[in-house]
């Protein structure tokens, strides 16, 4: 049993009369890649929105390290407490260089544990190396290929060395080779002091990288366990995986 | 390998910017020559150059928040007017203390004394400080309320337009002590020298051009800095930036206030050159026109705003002497062109050449497509 980074309990998010999340409870542990899967509209992205403070919850709680209550914080404070999120649609700053994009991932050197400009520069170089875009650092982000944009956004959210990393469909639209590279990258990002939440529709990819899987359906947990067992679960097969 | 290029090399990287800056320094030298008694430029040209420089600073102030931060203001005439009124009050009081002639608006109202809030306006530093501080304070309050409530885009633009309109209605009143609908005019002395002398006009125009150069250098230093990168990021995806841990409200508020102060400085440089200020600078039309200068010149390139302001006003000056009735039609045509074909304004013209070449080479293949918008 690891230490939980994020504990969601009884979380409800309501849009009008539609309950996107319906009393959802979930714990994400440090050192793991925790995948969220489920059909469209199951509430996966809504959960990420609620954790990152973009969407307000109408009930329940989300805590970080058992201390900070995130439902009462705004998105800036949540980010500064060490939670970063990659969006479903690659959200990089296209008018800026690749390097400037990575630099924007470090809003406060102190919060990222960096002292002095040289430490910041080193962190930027190291991040560029990890995502494999060191050669492209001077190019505008808008000129990159789709796959490179996905990696760049991972670099942006990685630069501040976050405690919690949320990745919304990091391999959507990638070629098989790019997907494989992303898998290698994700396993490199695993760290005892970091929890990774992954939302993904590519089941083979999830099986490769995820330590734990939660299947969501209509805003509730349908299954929790390993991907292998999820594939055997009759309920999961019924609503999501198909026969 | 991929080290960040130095500040100096990034500053110098934009050749277009550098050449234009050199051209402006040339204009400043010519005005310096005129101030020293040289007869190279006509008095009309000197005055026009000074006015263009003041308009260019005003356009730059809008480009800073619109081109780089994505906040469109259709009420920047307000801050321009605050600067203009502050300097007009200084000139009037200074002229009164030197010549003893009671200003028109006080004679008209039958007042023997200046209103209480005119105190100390005979001191130039006080007048400048009061004008800038007032512009800053108005921008701070208005910006804080708007940005905190996440009023953005078109809604923000409409509110700024309403704000400038309200200010115009207020200043049209004769009992406010700012000259009412006639405004203020009849400035005879500046720094103890007679206004209207050609060397004085040249010095005023020189001051405007030098301030423009300083503003351009300062703005360029700002936009290539880390703050500039954060501004562009905020313009393109504010939510994204907030989820990375940036307090975008503080950023927007700071740049908004800086922009207001720059617009006030432009007003201060403009009024001594034209010798009058009245509530018409607060008309929504002028504020809209500032946005048109920037849009036609090209947003987010600094010199785009300068080129837009100077070109449009130069054409306007020429037409107002010959065929003033044509002006609104030309302006409208330019706006339509920018909206339909050149989203980056005149800065798209070099790209037009290659498009035409392509069209000539492959007849029928090169349809006149929209240029890709920079933002």
Interface residues (C-beta under 8 A of the other chain):
Chain A: X52 X53 X54 X74 X75 X76 X78 X79 X80 X84 X85 X87 X91 X93 X94 X95 X96 X99 X100 X103 X104 X105 X107 X108 X111 X121 X125 X128 X134 X135 X137 X138 X156 X157 X160
Chain B: X1 X2 X3 X4 X226 X229 X230 X232 X233 X236 X237 X239 X240 X241 X242 X243 X244 X245 X246 X247 X248 X374 X375
